[in-house]
Amino acid sequence: MGNMFLIRPMEASHSSASGVPSLCG
């Protein structure tokens, strides 16, 4: 999931469970 965050920051925002900061804001 870490890679997805780098490729799709938007998607990471939706999946807050991942524990990654929302770059989009």
N, C-alpha and C positions, 0 to 999 in steps of 0.2 A: 504493500500500500504506500510505502514511502516513495517509490518511483512515481506512482500515479500523481502524488502531490506535486512533484516537480513538473510533470508533464501537464497535469490539469489542476492548477491551483483552485479553480472554481469548484471542481468536484470535491476537493478536500474540504472546502468550506461546508458543503452539505454533510459530509461525514465527520462531524466534530468528534465522534467517538475515537477517531484515529489519534487525536491528541495533537493535531498540528495547527499552527496559527493560520488565520485566514488572511492571506496576502491581499486578496481582492478587497478586503475591508470589512 
